Amino acid sequence: MWRIWLLFDPRRALVGLAAFLFTLAIVIHFIVLSTDRFNWIEGPMASNDVSVYELIEGEGQPTQLLG
């Protein structure tokens, strides 16, 4: 196993690995932010003018049917 490091420069390999993992983390965060459920910046978007809290409590009823 130690011979693999004779083929690759350890500093360059670790910097490349860190750059790849950082890029992957940024991409995953942007994908999650693009979803309605996991958008922690804007919060969940309610449809049909009914808030999410009303739907959870069961008090609000949608006034429009999607058709």
VEXDREN-2710 file (C-alpha; in Angstrom, 1 decimal):
% VEXDREN-2710
k/r/px/py/pz
1/MET/0.0/0.0/0.0
2/TRP/2.9/2.4/0.7
3/ARG/4.0/2.1/-2.9
4/ILE/0.9/3.9/-4.1
5/TRP/2.3/7.1/-2.6
6/LEU/5.4/6.7/-4.8
7/LEU/3.1/7.2/-7.8
8/PHE/1.2/10.2/-6.4
9/ASP/2.4/13.3/-4.6
10/PRO/0.7/13.2/-1.2
11/ARG/0.2/16.9/-0.9
12/ARG/-1.3/17.2/-4.4
13/ALA/-3.5/14.2/-3.8
14/LEU/-4.8/15.5/-0.4
15/VAL/-5.4/19.0/-1.8
16/GLY/-7.3/17.5/-4.8
17/LEU/-9.4/15.3/-2.4
18/ALA/-10.2/18.3/-0.2
19/ALA/-11.2/20.4/-3.3
20/PHE/-13.4/17.6/-4.6
21/LEU/-15.1/17.0/-1.3
22/PHE/-15.8/20.8/-0.8
23/THR/-17.3/21.0/-4.3
24/LEU/-19.4/18.0/-3.7
25/ALA/-20.7/19.4/-0.4
26/ILE/-21.6/22.7/-2.1
27/VAL/-23.4/20.9/-4.9
28/ILE/-25.4/18.8/-2.4
29/HIS/-26.3/21.9/-0.3
30/PHE/-27.6/23.7/-3.4
31/ILE/-29.6/20.6/-4.5
32/VAL/-31.2/20.4/-1.0
33/LEU/-31.9/24.2/-1.0
34/SER/-33.8/23.9/-4.3
35/THR/-36.4/21.6/-2.7
36/ASP/-39.4/23.0/-0.9
37/ARG/-39.2/20.7/2.1
38/PHE/-35.6/21.3/3.1
39/ASN/-35.1/25.0/2.2
40/TRP/-33.9/26.4/5.5
41/ILE/-33.4/29.9/4.1
42/GLU/-36.8/30.8/2.8
43/GLY/-38.8/28.2/4.8
44/PRO/-41.6/26.0/3.4
45/MET/-43.9/27.5/0.8
46/ALA/-47.6/27.0/1.4
47/SER/-49.8/26.3/-1.5
48/ASN/-53.4/27.6/-2.0
49/ASP/-52.9/30.4/0.6
50/VAL/-53.0/27.9/3.5
51/SER/-50.1/28.0/5.9
52/VAL/-48.2/24.9/6.7
53/TYR/-49.1/25.3/10.4
54/GLU/-52.8/25.3/9.6
55/LEU/-52.5/22.1/7.6
56/ILE/-50.5/20.5/10.4
57/GLU/-53.1/21.4/13.0
58/GLY/-56.0/20.5/10.7
59/GLU/-57.7/23.9/11.0
60/GLY/-57.3/25.1/7.5
61/GLN/-59.0/23.7/4.4
62/PRO/-57.8/24.4/0.9
63/THR/-60.2/26.8/-0.8
64/GLN/-59.2/25.9/-4.4
65/LEU/-58.9/22.6/-6.1
66/LEU/-56.1/22.0/-8.5
67/GLY/-57.5/21.0/-11.8
END
